Amino acid sequence: MKSQPSRRVQPLPSLINHAELFGECIQDEGYSKGSVVKYKSNALALWEALLSVKLSPADLTDEIMDNLAAPIVEAASAKDKKHCLYRLNRFRDYLIENASAPVRPVPPLDMSPRAVLKREYETYLRDQRGLSTDTIYHCLRFYDRFLTAKFGPDLGDLNSIMPDDISGFILRLREAQNAPRDKTGPSHLRNLFQFLFWSGKTERNLSSAVPKAKQPKPTGVPRYLEPEEVNRLIEVVRDHKKTGRRNYAMLMLIARLGLRAPEVTAIELDDTDWRAGEILIRGKRQLHDRMPMSAEVGEAIVDYIKNERRGPDRALFVSVKPPFKRFKDAQILRWILRDAYDATGISPPQAYVGSHILRHSLATDMLRKGASLAEIGDVLRHRSPLTTTIYAQHDVDALRSISRPWPVSGDAQ
């Protein structure tokens, strides 16, 4: 009997289809042709490895995934190993969603006293304080750093914490950071000790024992740009071929509507009511406001959506790089403004280049044009009227009109 020639095992059609469909998904996300080729190549390599051990997607556990992916990553170049592993994990995510591959196991919940307290603290920061996700993240980091400095990896007696422990920790923090005016550390620690007292974990409220960061003597007058300078900064960002429309619309929202940088990056596509001419602002402490949207701001947003924006993310402003995701934080606006200063040659009015300067400039310009402090507070969405009074120092003539005459005795002054 004549022996049959050995033939290479052909992949199952369903497996090939999944690999091809994955490549199509990557292509639809806007990746370049070269990147799509790499994604598909890694996906096919993983399928062949899966078939070689006669397994199906339903068998792709963590252990099997690690074993099959290791030689593929090892064969990649030194510069591409990290990216190769990322592409393989993206493919696994696709299989979990579309090919009944097992979901990644959820790690067991840490029930140690310190971990339980940390989850309670996180709930307090979110529900009671209404802090943003970024602020909560940094508060939890300081929770770990302080408790580790005091107790090590475990959780000791919280009532044994003394003011000297707090000041000593702040001093060590200052020495390591070389930033004596950084207020974030003390602020996060105050949140921690307020929580511990509020929840009954400590008998004393130690938040008052947190030393304040040394700050320069405040002038009370926010720095600002002239309207002509603001317009030059906004216009110059439109020259960028890939991001001009997006950057222009983002700066317009700050310069014309007075939004904060995190509020700009938090806007969703569904937050704009085009019929009413309003936009939903997701402000501080999870407070939402609806603001009227001027025609020039609306036109800038529409121009960006129609001609530049890509991707399925529901955030209004997204990255220009595939897969066109929303920004993790608002630092993008600081970078945009920094480049605009360089392009125009305008000198920033303060050492720190931040987008908040456009908000101050709007308020100052409104005051000069006759707007009342109450009107400025409404536009800037200040919760306290006292916050808006700092702008009154710009209007010297108005201050003279309300100042009382110097007391005199007879004709002598």
C-alpha positions in Angstrom: 0.0 0.0 0.0 1.5 3.3 -1.1 2.0 5.7 1.7 0.3 9.0 1.5 2.5 12.1 1.4 2.4 14.2 4.5 0.4 17.3 4.2 0.4 20.4 6.3 -2.6 20.7 8.6 -4.8 23.5 7.2 -6.4 25.9 9.7 -10.1 25.6 10.1 -12.0 28.1 8.0 -13.6 29.7 11.1 -10.2 30.4 12.5 -8.9 32.0 9.3 -12.0 34.1 9.2 -11.5 35.4 12.7 -7.9 36.3 11.9 -8.9 38.1 8.7 -11.9 39.8 10.4 -9.6 41.0 13.2 -7.3 42.5 10.5 -10.3 44.2 9.0 -11.2 45.7 12.4 -7.7 47.0 12.8 -7.9 48.5 9.3 -11.3 50.2 10.1 -9.7 51.8 13.2 -7.5 53.8 10.8 -4.1 52.1 11.3 -1.6 52.3 8.5 -1.1 49.5 6.0 2.2 48.5 7.7 0.6 48.3 11.1 -2.4 46.2 9.7 0.1 43.8 8.2 1.8 43.4 11.6 -1.5 42.8 13.4 -2.6 40.2 10.9 0.8 38.5 10.9 0.8 38.2 14.7 -2.8 37.0 14.7 -2.2 34.3 12.2 0.9 33.1 14.1 -1.1 32.7 17.2 -3.8 30.7 15.3 -1.2 28.4 13.9 0.3 27.9 17.4 -3.2 27.2 18.7 -3.9 24.6 16.0 -0.6 22.9 16.5 -1.7 21.9 20.0 -5.2 21.0 18.7 -7.0 23.7 20.8 -9.8 26.0 20.0 -10.5 29.6 21.1 -12.5 28.3 24.0 -9.3 26.8 25.4 -7.3 30.1 25.4 -6.7 30.5 29.1 -4.1 32.8 30.6 -1.6 30.0 30.9 -2.1 28.7 27.3 -2.0 32.3 26.0 1.3 32.9 27.8 2.8 29.7 26.4 1.7 30.3 22.8 2.6 34.0 22.8 6.1 33.6 24.3 7.8 32.2 21.1 6.0 34.8 18.9 7.2 37.7 21.0 10.7 36.1 21.3 11.0 36.0 17.5 10.2 39.7 17.2 12.9 42.3 17.0 14.1 43.9 20.3 12.3 47.1 19.5 9.1 45.3 18.5 8.7 42.8 21.4 6.5 45.1 23.5 4.4 46.1 20.6 4.1 42.4 19.5 2.7 41.4 22.9 0.3 44.3 22.8 -1.0 43.2 19.3 -1.4 39.6 20.5 -3.4 40.8 23.5 -5.6 42.9 21.2 -6.2 39.8 19.2 -7.1 37.9 22.3 -9.6 40.7 23.3 -11.2 40.3 19.9 -11.5 36.5 20.4 -13.1 37.0 23.9 -15.7 39.3 22.3 -16.3 37.4 19.0 -15.1 33.8 19.3 -16.2 32.6 22.8 -12.7 32.7 24.2 -12.7 32.7 28.0 -12.6 36.2 29.6 -9.6 37.1 31.6 -10.1 35.9 35.2 -10.8 38.6 37.7 -8.1 38.6 40.4 -9.5 37.7 43.9 -10.6 40.7 45.9 -8.0 41.7 48.5 -9.8 41.6 51.9 -6.9 42.8 54.0 -7.8 45.6 56.4 -5.7 48.1 54.4 -7.3 47.2 51.1 -10.8 47.3 52.5 -10.1 50.7 54.0 -8.8 51.9 50.6 -12.0 50.9 48.8 -14.0 52.7 51.5 -11.8 55.8 50.9 -12.3 55.6 47.2 -16.1 55.5 47.6 -15.9 58.5 49.9 -13.9 60.5 47.4 -16.3 59.7 44.6 -19.7 59.8 46.3 -19.2 62.3 49.2 -16.6 64.6 47.7 -17.5 64.3 44.1 -13.9 64.3 42.9 -12.8 63.5 39.4 -11.2 60.1 38.5 -7.7 61.7 38.1 -7.9 63.4 41.5 -9.1 60.1 43.2 -6.2 58.3 41.6 -3.7 60.7 43.1 -5.4 60.7 46.5 -5.2 56.9 46.6 -1.5 57.1 45.7 -0.9 59.3 48.7 -3.0 57.0 50.9 -0.6 54.1 50.0 2.6 56.3 50.4 1.7 57.7 53.8 0.5 54.5 55.3 3.5 52.6 54.0 5.8 55.2 55.5 4.0 54.9 58.9 3.1 51.2 59.1 4.9 49.4 56.3 2.8 47.0 54.1 0.2 46.4 56.8 -2.4 48.7 58.5 -1.5 49.7 62.1 -3.5 51.6 64.7 -4.7 54.7 62.9 -5.1 56.5 66.2 -1.4 56.2 66.7 -0.7 58.7 63.9 0.7 61.9 65.3 1.2 65.4 63.8 5.0 64.7 63.8 4.4 61.7 61.5 2.6 64.0 59.1 5.1 66.8 59.1 8.0 64.3 58.8 6.4 62.7 55.8 5.8 66.1 54.1 9.5 67.1 54.8 10.7 63.8 53.2 8.3 64.5 50.3 9.7 67.9 49.8 13.3 66.7 49.8 12.6 64.1 47.2 10.5 66.3 44.9 12.5 69.6 45.4 9.2 71.4 45.0 8.5 73.4 48.2 5.5 75.1 46.7 3.7 72.0 45.5 0.3 72.0 47.2 -1.0 68.6 45.9 0.6 66.4 48.6 -0.7 68.3 51.6 -4.1 68.6 49.9 -4.4 64.8 49.3 -3.3 64.1 52.9 -6.0 66.4 54.2 -8.6 64.5 52.2 -7.3 61.3 53.8 -7.5 62.5 57.4 -10.9 64.1 56.9 -12.1 60.7 55.7 -10.6 58.9 58.6 -12.3 61.2 61.1 -15.6 61.3 59.1 -15.8 57.5 59.0 -14.9 57.1 62.7 -11.6 55.5 62.1 -9.7 58.1 64.1 -10.7 60.0 67.2 -9.2 63.2 66.0 -9.4 65.1 62.8 -5.7 65.4 61.8 -6.3 67.3 58.6 -5.5 70.5 60.5 -2.1 69.1 61.4 -1.1 68.9 57.7 1.4 71.8 57.1 0.6 74.2 54.3 3.0 74.5 51.4 4.9 77.7 51.3 3.4 80.0 48.7 4.5 83.3 47.3 2.5 86.3 48.6 -0.6 86.4 46.4 -1.3 89.5 44.4 -4.9 88.6 44.0 -4.9 89.8 40.4 -5.0 86.9 37.8 -2.6 87.3 34.9 -4.1 87.5 31.5 -3.6 88.1 27.8 -4.9 91.0 25.7 -7.8 90.1 23.3 -5.5 90.5 20.3 -3.0 88.0 21.8 -5.7 85.5 22.5 -6.9 85.7 18.9 -3.4 85.2 17.6 -2.9 82.1 19.7 -6.2 80.6 18.6 -5.7 81.3 14.9 -2.1 80.0 14.7 -3.2 76.5 15.8 -5.4 76.2 12.7 -2.3 75.9 10.5 -1.6 72.3 11.6 -2.6 69.9 8.9 -3.7 67.0 11.1 -4.9 68.6 14.3 -5.7 72.2 13.3 -9.5 72.0 13.4 -9.5 70.0 16.7 -7.0 72.3 18.5 -8.9 75.4 17.2 -12.2 74.1 18.6 -10.7 73.2 21.9 -9.1 76.6 22.5 -12.3 78.3 21.3 -14.2 76.6 24.1 -11.9 78.0 26.7 -11.3 81.4 25.2 -15.0 82.1 24.3 -17.0 80.1 26.8 -14.5 80.1 29.7 -14.3 76.3 30.1 -11.7 74.6 32.2 -9.3 72.3 30.4 -10.7 69.1 32.0 -14.2 70.2 31.0 -13.2 70.5 27.4 -11.7 67.0 27.2 -14.8 65.6 29.0 -17.3 66.7 26.4 -19.2 63.9 24.7 -20.7 63.9 21.2 -24.2 63.8 22.7 -23.6 66.8 25.0 -24.4 69.3 22.3 -28.0 70.4 21.7 -27.8 71.9 18.2 -31.4 73.0 18.1 -31.2 74.8 21.4 -27.7 76.1 20.8 -26.5 74.7 24.1 -23.7 72.5 25.3 -23.5 70.4 28.5 -20.5 71.1 30.7 -19.3 68.4 33.1 -17.8 70.6 35.8 -16.0 70.2 39.0 -17.4 67.9 41.7 -19.6 66.1 39.1 -21.8 69.2 38.6 -23.3 69.6 35.2 -24.3 72.9 33.6 -25.8 73.8 30.3 -24.3 76.8 28.6 -25.3 78.7 25.5 -22.9 78.1 22.6 -21.9 81.0 20.3 -22.1 80.6 16.6 -18.3 80.7 16.1 -17.8 78.0 18.7 -20.5 75.8 17.1 -19.0 76.3 13.6 -15.6 75.3 14.9 -17.0 72.1 16.4 -18.9 71.2 13.3 -15.9 71.8 11.1 -13.9 69.5 13.3 -16.5 66.7 13.3 -17.1 66.8 9.6 -13.5 67.2 8.3 -11.1 65.9 10.9 -12.5 63.7 13.6 -12.3 59.9 13.3 -13.0 56.8 15.4 -16.0 55.3 17.3 -15.2 56.9 20.7 -18.1 59.0 22.0 -15.8 61.7 23.3 -16.0 64.8 21.2 -12.2 65.4 21.1 -10.0 62.4 20.4 -6.5 61.6 19.4 -5.4 61.7 15.8 -3.6 58.4 16.2 -5.4 55.1 15.8 -7.6 53.9 17.4 -8.6 57.5 18.0 -9.4 57.3 21.7 -10.3 60.1 24.1 -7.6 61.8 26.1 -6.7 60.4 29.5 -6.2 63.9 30.9 -6.2 67.6 29.9 -2.5 68.0 29.4 -3.1 68.1 25.6 -4.4 71.7 25.9 -1.3 72.8 27.7 0.9 71.4 24.9 -1.3 73.0 22.3 -1.0 76.4 24.0 2.7 76.0 24.5 3.3 75.4 20.8 1.0 78.4 20.0 3.2 80.6 22.1 6.3 79.4 20.2 4.6 79.9 16.9 3.4 83.4 17.6 6.4 84.7 19.6 4.0 85.8 22.4 5.6 85.7 25.9 3.5 83.8 28.4 2.4 86.1 31.2 3.5 83.5 33.8 6.2 80.9 34.1 3.8 77.9 34.0 2.2 77.6 30.6 -1.4 76.6 31.3 -4.7 76.9 29.4 -6.3 78.6 32.4 -4.8 81.9 31.3 -7.4 82.0 28.5 -10.2 81.7 31.1 -8.7 84.6 33.1 -8.3 86.6 29.9 -12.0 86.1 29.0 -13.1 87.3 32.5 -10.8 90.4 32.3 -12.1 91.3 28.9 -15.7 91.0 30.0 -15.0 93.2 33.0 -13.5 95.9 30.8 -16.5 95.8 28.5 -18.9 96.5 31.3 -19.9 93.1 32.5 -20.8 92.9 36.2 -19.0 90.5 38.5 -22.2 88.5 38.8 -22.3 88.0 35.0 -18.7 87.0 35.0 -19.3 84.5 37.8 -22.2 83.0 35.8 -20.1 82.5 32.7 -17.2 81.0 34.6 -19.7 79.0 36.7 -18.2 80.0 40.1 -20.1 78.5 42.9 -19.2 81.3 45.3 -19.4 85.0 44.4 -16.2 85.6 46.4 -14.3 83.7 43.8 -15.2 86.2 41.2 -14.2 89.3 43.2 -10.5 88.8 42.4 -11.2 90.2 38.9 -12.5 93.5 40.4 -8.9 94.6 41.0 -8.4 94.9 37.2 -11.1 97.6 37.0 -9.4 100.5 38.9 -11.9 103.2 37.8 -14.8 101.1 39.1 -13.0 100.6 42.4 -12.4 104.4 42.7 -16.1 105.0 42.3 -17.0 102.8 45.3 -14.1 103.8 47.5 -14.9 106.0 50.5 -13.1 109.4 50.9 -10.2 109.6 53.2 -11.4 110.9 56.6 -10.4 114.5 57.3 -10.4 116.8 60.3 -11.8 120.3 59.3 -10.0 121.5 56.2 -6.9 119.5 56.8 -6.5 116.2 55.0 
